[in-house]
């Protein structure tokens, strides 16, 4: 009887040791990985529409067929300078017409526009002279819708204008273009003054 008890006790001890060994082999499970946050899509930037200017100028040139010998670069110099000055000294949108425009076409352009003032520039010779030194810049300002003449004027090529230097001492095409640029800027200033537009700082 004692023999059976001893065997039973030994069996229980072996079983307990076996269970303890099995539990020792158990590995502690690592904690589950933290969830990866899903990136929130950024809202698309709102594209702001450019506000339309309340005032628009279109600067064009009329190449008078009577003076076919005047270089096209002279017209271009005056037109670009006038447009640049209007753009620099006002908040208006300023466009330039790259092709020639007659007075009739300028009138039609102004009539078909809602807020675009048409500036038409032309070159003539003083007192019908054919000397390039006697060139003068005529300008015309037409208001939109009615094509009413707001201003007409004339700007002369003045060699005494500040900032214009003739290094060669003789009159050249490039020097005349400088004078024509200054004449175009003067035309723009007179247009802004006529329309009572406060000029922006340089």
Secondary structure, DSSP 8 states (H G I E B T S, - for coil): -HHHHHHHHHHHHHHHHHHHHHHHH----------------------------S-EEEEEEE--GGGTTS-HHHHHHHHHHHHHHHHHSSSSEEEE--S---HHHHHHHHHT-SSEEEEEEEEEEGGG---GGGEEEEEEEE-TTT--EEEEEEEE--TT-TT---TTSS--HHHHHHHHHHHHHHHHHHHHHHTT------
